[in-house]
């Protein structure tokens, strides 16, 4: 698990979980963490179903924007 700052976190929706069915659920919102090195390799750092952050193919996710009340609710529920 890589330590990252809390700034730069964003929400994404999983659109593909091929090869990762135990770790990712399609159509679920996940929190992504900034990782410039991973981005250079076409990957994204995601807090997955285990509660830990791991690298996954960036193409498996679509970034989304949430209104502030929804963002707060999702973060509180996590």
C-alpha positions as MATLAB code, in Angstrom:
seq = 'XXXXXXXXXXXXXXXXXXXXXXXXXXXXXXXXXXXXXXXXXXXXXXXXXXXXXXXXXXXXXXXXXXXXXXXXXXXXXX';
ca = [
       0.000    0.000    0.000;
       1.404    3.360   -1.006;
       1.046    6.406    1.240;
      -0.639    9.325   -0.511;
      -1.951   12.704    0.507;
      -5.676   13.339    0.833;
      -5.615   16.100   -1.805;
      -6.236   15.041   -5.373;
      -8.610   12.245   -4.450;
     -11.506   11.836   -6.873;
     -14.427    9.563   -7.488;
     -14.634    7.106  -10.366;
     -17.145    4.482  -11.495;
     -15.969    0.988  -12.355;
     -17.058    0.021  -15.880;
     -14.965   -3.151  -16.243;
     -13.740   -5.691  -13.687;
     -12.330   -8.401  -15.963;
      -9.789  -10.372  -13.949;
     -10.672   -8.550  -10.720;
     -14.211   -9.735   -9.881;
     -13.362  -10.211   -6.187;
     -11.817   -6.741   -5.905;
     -14.039   -4.540   -8.069;
     -17.776   -4.280   -8.728;
     -19.079   -2.871  -11.999;
     -21.149    0.322  -11.663;
     -19.809    0.993   -8.162;
     -18.273    4.307   -7.103;
     -14.669    4.082   -5.913;
     -12.241    6.602   -4.518;
      -9.063    7.035   -6.540;
      -5.855    8.372   -5.077;
      -3.281   10.454   -6.931;
      -0.342    8.442   -8.239;
       1.542   10.159  -11.081;
       3.854    7.163  -11.623;
       0.869    4.839  -12.094;
      -0.795    7.287  -14.499;
       2.298    7.206  -16.718;
       1.771    3.446  -17.061;
      -1.966    3.610  -17.793;
      -2.969    2.633  -14.275;
      -5.000    4.201  -11.495;
      -4.752    3.736   -7.723;
      -8.138    2.682   -6.287;
      -9.367    1.879   -2.794;
     -11.054   -1.421   -3.651;
     -13.342   -3.896   -1.880;
     -10.542   -4.914    0.500;
     -10.366   -1.336    1.817;
      -6.761   -1.061    0.638;
      -5.433    0.829   -2.371;
      -4.146   -1.062   -5.398;
      -3.329   -0.318   -9.006;
      -5.813   -1.187  -11.760;
      -6.036   -0.394  -15.472;
      -7.189    3.205  -15.877;
      -9.536    2.097  -18.679;
     -11.631    0.192  -16.106;
     -12.902    3.484  -14.619;
     -14.688    6.670  -15.622;
     -14.150    9.801  -13.503;
     -17.276   11.439  -12.078;
     -18.155   14.652  -10.264;
     -20.469   14.527   -7.284;
     -22.321   17.449   -5.719;
     -20.827   18.358   -2.326;
     -23.649   16.739   -0.254;
     -23.303   13.471   -2.205;
     -19.505   13.587   -1.957;
     -19.699   14.027    1.795;
     -22.239   11.188    2.126;
     -20.102    8.787    0.079;
     -16.960    9.621    2.060;
     -18.820    9.209    5.353;
     -20.203    5.828    4.275;
     -16.741    4.567    3.308;
];
